[in-house]
Amino acid sequence: MTIEVRIPKLGMSMETATLLEWCVEDGAQVSAGMPLYTVETDKSTTEVEAPADGQIEIIGLVDTEYEVGTLIARIS
C-alpha cells in the first residue's frame, strides 16, 4: 500500500508552505514518527514526521513553495 505525503495544513489561515529540507534521502527506509521534512510558513518553521513505515520516493523540491495538500512524496 502506498501512502501519499502531502503538505499539511498547520494553521487556520495557512494556504502555502515552503519545503525547507528533507531529513531523509530519496529511496531511504523511513519509520512512522521519524523526522521526514521541514516546512516554513509565514508564521513558523515545523518539522513533519513520517506517517508510516516504508521506502520513500521524494517528489517535492527543496526551497519551493507549495499549496496545502500538494503531493511531495510517497511511502511504499
N, C-alpha and C positions, 0 to 999 in steps of 0.2 A: 504494500500500500504506500502511495506517495503522499507526503504531507507538504502542502504549499506554505511557504514562508512569505508573509506579506508585511508591508509597512503598517504597524498598528496605530490605532487612534489613541493617543496618550492623554488627550485633554479635550474638553468640550469644543473648544474653538479651533483645534488643530486640523489643518487641511493638507499640509505638506510637511515633509521632514527631509533632511539631508543625511544620506548614508555616509558617516564619517570613516568607519573602518570595519573590516571583517576581523573577527578574533580567531578565525579558523581558515585553513586553506581550502580551495576548491578540491572536492574529492575526499576530504577528510571524514573520518568517522566521528560523529558527534553523539553526545548523550543528552537526554532531556534535562534541562536545568543548567547546562553549562553555558557560559557567555558565548553568544553567536556573532552579534554585531552591535555597533553603536550608532545611534541616530541623534541628530540635533534638530530641535525645533526653535522657534523664536523665543521660547521660554526656558528650555532646559536641554541637557545632554543626557541621554538614557542608554544604558546597556540592556540589550534584549537577549533573553535566554532561548535556547533551542526548545521547541515544543515537543520533540520526540527523538528517539534514538535512530541512527542510521547514517547513511553516507550522504553528504551534502553536495548539491550541484548549485554553484553560485551563478546568479544571473545579473543581479544589481551591481552597478559600478560605484566605486568609492567617489566621494566629492560630487555626487549627483543628487539633485532634489527630486523627490518622488511624491506623488499624491498618496494619501492614506488608502490602503487596500491594494497598492501596486505589488505584483508578484516580484520578489527579489531573489528567491532561492526555492529549491525543492529538496526534501529529505526522503530518501527511499531506502 
